[in-house]
Amino acid sequence: MRLTEFVVKEAVLPQLVAESKQAAIRQMVGSLKGNGKIREADEEAIVAAILKREELGSTGIGRGVAVPHTKHPSADSIISTVAICHGGLDFESLDGEDVYILFLLISPPDRPGDHLRGLETITRHLKNDDFCSFLRQAKTTQAVWDLLQEADESHV
Amino acid sequence: MSSLASPSGSNLISRRVQLKLAQGLHIRACSRVVALVGAFNGRVRIRCGERSADASSMFDLIQLVAVPGSELILEGDGDGAEPILESLEQFLSQKNEPQD
């Protein structure tokens, strides 16, 4: 699976400013809605489902990365957006550190394999220190997208 | 349970487990695994097909892409490895995860 297959370029938020993880999640879902990837009618339910999932345990998985996610019947295939929070965000991460890179994922409910492969793709690239570092410094959508493309090409 | 000599000369124990968690080894399940092995001073690895993960690393575990029904091999090395593998087997063999 390639990052650029499921990340929605137009919904990338390269300079996210949010006061809380709830606000960050709301902005990211709003960006997918604003770009026509989810219906307005589904927006609140998706935000609520992601926040409910966070209550079960933070998706801040360490290395300054969070992967908030949910499964929703409106998703025909896995979709994602990326946000870079240059100031850092308290995400109640497992390692206690602030989060700078967020990948928000929405997957179809009946295909756990797709969801796991999406997570694998994201974490495989984010284990690379250079990729992580450059992504944290990216300040435009195109800069983020170029890095995702480079990552995809280096692992084909 | 089987016992093998590890390269360091200590005893490596292993167990085969069928993953029954309904959502596979997803993030919350991985964090539970990390928590279970957190207090253990030895090493635990989980193998799934050709992939192998350090059970104390979220990033490693996610990369197993272990879907429901996968056969996992748990390997522990060090004093107290057996109860750790027992706990892991118990957790990975249940269909419904505790909501804590």
Contacts between the chains, C-beta under 8 A, distances in Angstrom:
chain1	res1	chain2	res2	distance
A	56	B	28	5.9
A	56	B	99	6.4
A	57	B	27	7.8
A	57	B	28	5.1
A	57	B	31	5.6
A	59	B	27	5.5
A	61	B	27	6.5
A	61	B	30	8.0
A	61	B	31	7.7
A	61	B	58	4.6
A	61	B	59	7.0
A	61	B	62	7.5
A	62	B	58	5.8
A	62	B	59	7.2
A	63	B	59	7.2
A	67	B	27	6.5
A	69	B	27	7.6
A	94	B	31	5.9
A	94	B	34	7.3
A	94	B	58	6.6
A	112	B	22	7.8
A	112	B	23	5.2
A	112	B	24	5.0
A	112	B	26	7.3
A	112	B	67	6.1
A	112	B	68	6.6
A	113	B	24	7.4
A	113	B	65	7.5
A	113	B	67	4.8
A	115	B	23	7.7
A	115	B	26	6.9
A	116	B	24	5.4
A	116	B	25	7.2
A	116	B	26	6.4
A	116	B	62	7.7
A	116	B	65	4.8
A	116	B	66	7.3
A	116	B	67	6.1
A	117	B	65	5.8
A	119	B	26	7.2
A	119	B	27	6.7
A	119	B	62	5.0
A	120	B	62	6.0
A	120	B	63	5.1
A	120	B	64	8.0
A	120	B	65	4.7
A	123	B	58	7.8
A	123	B	59	4.8
A	123	B	62	4.6
A	123	B	63	5.9
A	124	B	63	5.8
A	126	B	59	7.2
A	127	B	59	5.2
A	127	B	63	8.0
